[in-house]
Amino acid sequence: MNVLVDYETWVRGGSFVLALALSAVAERTWPVRDDARPAARQRINLALVAGNTALLRLAFPLLAVTLAFAVHARGGGLLGAVSWPAGVEVVLAVLALDATIYWQHRLLHVVPLLWPVHRVHHSDLAIDATTGVRFHPIEISLSMGLKLGAVAILGPDPAAVILFECLLSAGSLLTHADTALPPSADLLIRRVLVTPSMHRVHHSLRRDETDSNYGSVFSVWDRLFRSYCAASRLPERTMPVGLRVLRDPDALGLPALLVQPFRHLPDAGDPCDKNPSDA
């Protein structure tokens, strides 16, 4: 685990670039929908991740890994109160952090005040790896605040936080990729990990399907908390994605996305709408 700590920047950056490259190759070699090619929307998604990265560096001088070093060094947090093997503590910390992100994601869907912020992610009219970095700056800030709180409570080994950050960022790219595993491999892998086909259901135009499969890395939380949906009612090749009232690409430019959380969109097919209808 020392290599994770000693080469944190390279490990995290390398995992992101590798996941992006693997996604790009898979999307071009084994596309599922082949509707994810418009360069304009991909540039917007990448602009969002670039801006969000800069925002985190400026607004959060203390990031999750830095806080983990501080808390772990003084033996703080829940894990600091026990003397378990380092490997066990790392596994528990990664699982706990992933469960935290699961519940964050779920609350973003069910709390009316939070949904408009997360709506930016779901407004993409196609789905590919770049959708995995399409988040509003407010959501990114809220997520970092939650992770800082979780790290302060857990007191994990910094290596566990670095490992989880790598899994989270790489997983977000890979699970949004416009590709799919062979059905038999998908069924086997999704017993443990979220797969592209499993997560694609979450981007369905149907509210009841959007309100499912919240997991980011491990699929166990959706099964445990009864939010698992095996497949969409429609074939994943033709399943409509996005939001009902945001179908005009001209209204989904970068400036529009930044102000979207502050707009009232009636009958948007929002997860908070309790009257779902078929796509």
N, C-alpha and C positions, 0 to 999 in steps of 0.2 A: 504493500500500500504506500510505501514511502515515495515511489516514483510518481504517484498521483499528486502528492504534496509538493515534491521537488520541482515538478514540471507542470504545475497546474495550468498555466496559460496555454502551453502547447498541447496538453492533453485535452482541455476543453475545446480549444479552437480546432484541433485536429479531428476530434470526434464529430464536430459540427460539419466541417468540410467533407469528411468521409461519408457521413450520412447523406449530405446533399448530393454528392457525386453518385453514390449508390442509387439514390432515388431517381436522379436524372437518367441514369443508364437504364434502370428498370422501367421507367415511364416510356422511354423511347423503344425499348425492346419488347416489353410485354404490357402495352397499354390496356386498360380496362374500358375506359370511357372515351379517351382520345378527344376530350372536349376542353382540355386544360392548357391549350397552347397559346392563347392570345398574349402576346408579349406585354401589352399595356398593363393588364391586371397583375402579371408576375412582377413587373417593375414596381408597381404600387406596393405589393406585399413585401418586396425586398427593401423598399424605402422605409416601410414601417419598422422592420426589424433593425435597420441601421439607426433610425431615429430613436427607437426604444433602447438600444444598447447605449447610445450617447446619453440618454436621459438617466439611465440607471447609474452611470458613472458620475454624473453631475449631482443628481438628487439624493443618491444613497452612497455617501462616502464609506459607509460600513456595509459591505455586502455579506451574503450568507457565509461564505467561506472564511472571511476575515473574522466574523463574529464567532464562528465555530472554533477558531484558534483561541480566541480570548476566553470563551466559556470553558472549553475543554482543558485549557492550561491550568485553570484554577479548580478543576474538578467539579464544576457546576452542572446543573441540570439533572434530569432523572437518571441518565446513564452514568453521570459522575458519581452517583450515590451507590453504585454497584461495582463489583469487581469481576465482571465476566470476561471471558476471552475476547480479544480485540476483534476477531472475525465475527463472533456472535453479535457484538455491539454494532459493528458496521452493517450487518444484514438487518438487524432490528431497526437501525436508524434509517436505512434506505426504505424499508417497508413503511415505517411511520411517516416519513416525508411524502411518500407516494400516496398514502391514505389521506394525508392533509390536502394534497393537490386534488385528489378525487372529490373531497367534500367542498373544496373551493369551487371547482367546476360545477358541481351540482347546485350549490347556492347561487352561482351566477345565473343559472337557468330558472330557479324557482323564486328568487327574491325580486320583486318588480323594480326596485331601485337599482339593482345590479344588472339586470338583463340588458338594458339599452347599451351598456358598456361592452358587454360580451357580444352583442348583436353585430358588431363590426366583423367579428370572426366569421359569423354565419352568413353574412351578406355576400360572400364570394359566390359568383354564379357558376363557377367550375371548382374542381377540387384537385389539387396536385400538391407537391411537397411545399411549395411556397405558401399555401394556405396554412401550413403549420407554423408560420411566423407572422400571420396576419392578426395582430392584436392591437387594440387601442392603447395608447400610453397610460391611460388611467388604469386599465386592467393589469398591465405590466407592473405598475407601481403598487397596486393592491396585492398582487401576487408576491412581490418582493417583501412587502411588509409582513404578509402572512408567513413567509418562509423564515424571515428574521425572528418572528415570534416562536415558530416551531423549533428553530435552532436553539434559542435561548432556553426553552423549556426542556428540550431533550439533552442538550450538552453533548452532541455527537462528536466522534472523531472527525477532524477536518477531511480526512480521506473519504469518509462516507458521504459528506456533503458534495465533494467534487465528483464522486462516482454518480451520485444521484443527479446532479446537474447535467452530467454527460448523458445519462440515460434519458433524462427528460427532454433535452434539446434534440438529441438524435431521434428519440422515439416520436417526437412531434413531427419531424420531417418524414420519417419512414411510414408512419401510420396514415399520413395524409397523401402519400404518393399515389399517383394514378396507375396503380398496378395491383396485382393480387397473387397470392400464393396458390399453388395447386390445392384444390379442395381438401384432399386428405391431409396435407401438411398444415393448411390453415386450421382445420379442426383440432389438430394435435397441438399446435403452437398456441392457439388462443386459450387453451386450458390454463396457461401461465401468463402469456404476454398478449397485449393488444395487437391485433393485426390490421392491415389496411382495410380489409373487407368488413371487419367488425366495427372499426371506427367510421367507415363511410356511411353506415346507417345513421350515425349521429348527425350527419349533415343533410339528411333527408328533408324535403319540404314539408313532410307530415310532422305535426307537432308531437304526436305520441312517439314517433321514432326519434325525433330530435331530443326528446326527454329520455334518452337511454344511452348506454355505453359511454359513461363519463370518464372511464379510466384513461390514464395517460401512458403508463408503462405496464403495470400488472393488471390482468383482467379479473383477478380474484375479488376486487372490491365491488364490481358490478354484480357478480354472482352473489356475494355475501349480502349486499344491501338491496338486492332485488331490482336492479336497474338494467339488467342484461337483456339485450334483444339480439337474437341469433342472426336475423336477416331482415331486410326491408320487404314489404309486401310486393314491391316492384323489382325487376332485375336491376342489379347494381350498374349495369351498362347504360341503362336508360332512366334510372331513378332521378327525378328532379331534385336539385340541391339549391340551397340558398333560402331566401325569405320571400314571401308572397308579394309584398308591396315594393320590394326593391329589386326590380327586374330590368331596369334601364341602366346599361353600362355607363352611360354618360352621367348618371347621378351617383356613380360609385368611384369618383376620382379621389385622390388623396385628401384635398381640402374637405370634400363632402364626408369622407369617413371620419375625419377628425372632429367634425361637429355633429356627427350622427347621434351620439348618445344624448345630445341635448334637444333632439327633435322628437316630436310626438308623432308616432306612426300608427294610426288606428288600424285595427284588423290586420296586423302584420304577420299573423300566423305565429305570434309569440308563444314561447313555452308557457308564459303566464296566462295565456288565453285558455280557458277551461272548456272551450267548445271546438275541439279539433274536427277537421273535415278531411276527406280523402284528397290526395294530390291528383 
